[in-house]
Amino acid sequence: MTSPSGQDSSDHPRVVSGSIDVDAPPATVFAILADPRQHPRIDGSGSLRGSISGPDRLTQGAHFGMDMVLFGLPYKIRNTVVELEEDRRIAWRHFGGHRWRYVLEPTARGTRVTESFDYSRYGLLPRLFVELAGFPGRNRRGIAGTLVELKHAAEHDAGSTRPRGQQP
């Protein structure tokens, strides 16, 4: 992955990311990520509050929205899918400009999922706000929780479609 500056975003100072290995194929993981109605199922941050709007399956340029809560205050957010490669990558952004990105890499047992919060496109003032408000640390914890929930969901879904006795 590269940031706008051309750097590998996993090493970019304004990209917070985490990874997990999932015993499910990339298509199963992607199906969960590409369906906004499944996002409450995998939210590890505690910020998603339901009321999902948008298509059943996200595509490049698709819009979807949801009710959220931050610092105890409810709000609505509308996202736009800005990156999509079937079974490999999906990212969305909202008015703030930062991106939530998931990259899926096939492994011998399933999929390595990397989730990132990328605010590398921000100028000085928005960047300072994000950092002073503590979003990098908060989002790092949310990413860790979401990846665990995504792992459970995808492994459950893969198990329910796998023939009896077949290993991942």
N, C-alpha and C positions, 0 to 999 in steps of 0.2 A: 504494500500500500504506500502511496506517496501523498504527502501533504501538498498544498499549493506551492510551497517553497521548494518542492522537489525532493524533500527529505523523506526517508522511510518513516511513515507516521507512527510506527510502534516506538520509535526513538524520539519523536518530536515532543518538545516540552509542553505543547498544548493539546496533546492527545492522551487521554486516560483510557487504558484498555485492560482487559483480562481475557483469559482463555480457559477452556475446559474441554476435555475429551468426552464425547457422547457415544454410547454404544447404540447408535442408530444411523441409518444412511443419511447423506446430505438432503435428499428429497424429503424425508420425514421432518427434519429440522426446519428446512426452508418452508414447508407447508404451514408450520406453526407461525413462523415469522411473517409470512406473506398474508396471513389472515388476521386483520386487526382485532377481530372479535376474540381471538385467542390470547391477546396480549395480557388481559387481566390474569390469565392462568399462569403466566410466567413472570409477572412483575415481582421482582425481588427488592424493589426500592420502597414499596408502600405508598407510592405517589399516585398510582392509577386508581381512579374511583369509578370506572365504568362508563356507561352511556357512550358507546362506540358508534361512530358514524363513518360511512365510506363503503367501498366495495368489499365483497366477500374475499376477493383475491387481489392483492396489490400488484400494480404494474408500474412501469416507468412513468412518472408524471402524475400518478394517482394521488388524490387528496383523501385524507382521513382525519377524523378528530376524536377527541376523548375528553372526559372530565378528569381533572387532576387535582392534587392538593400539594401545596408547598408552604412550609412554615405554618401549617395549620390553616392556610387560606385556600379555599376552592377556586379553581379557574378552569377555563376551557382552552384547549390547544388544537390547532389545525396544522397538520403535517403534510408535506409533499415528498413523495418518493423521488430521490435524486440520483440514485444508483441502483441498478438491478441487473444481475446476471443470474439466471435461473439456477437454483441449487448451489450457488457459489457466493453471492454477495447481495445484500440489500441495505440501503441507507435512506434515511429520511431527515428532513430538516423542517423547522418552522420559522416564524418571522425573525427569530434571534440569529439565524444563520449557522448555528452549530449543527453538526450531524451526529446522529446515532447510527452506527454502522455495525453490521454483522458480516463476518467473512467466514465461510465454511470451507474447510479443507478435508477431502476424503482421507481416511486413515485405514489401516488394516482391519480395525474393529468397528469403524463407523465414521465419525466426523470430529474434527477439531474445530471448535467454534471460538472465534475471537470477537468480542463486542467492544466497541470503542465510542467514547464521547470526544468528538473532534471539534475544538473551538479555535483551530489554527487560522481560520479565515478572519477572525476578529481583529479590529484595529485596537489601538492602545486603550481607549476608555472602556469599550465593552469588555476587553480582556481583563482589565483591572477590576471591573465590577464582578465578573465571574470568579476571579481568584479571591477577592476580598470577601465575597459572600460565601466562600467555602465550597463552591460547586465541584471543583476537582476531587476533593476528598469524599464529599457526599456521593458523587457519581461513581467513584471507585468502589465504595461499599455497595451501592445499588447494582452495579455491574456484577459484582461477586455474587450477590443474592439472586439476580436474574439468571445468571448462567447456571446456577444450581437448579433453579426451578425449570429452566429450559431443558436441562439434562433429564430431569425426572419426567417431564411431559413427553419429550421425544422418545425416551426409552420405553415409556408406557405405550405410546402410540405404535412404536415399532414392534413391541411385544404382542400387541393385540392384532397385528397384521401378519406376524411371522408364523409359519406352520409349526404346530406343536413339536417340541424337541429340537428345533433348529436354533443354532446359536447365531449371534450377530456377526 
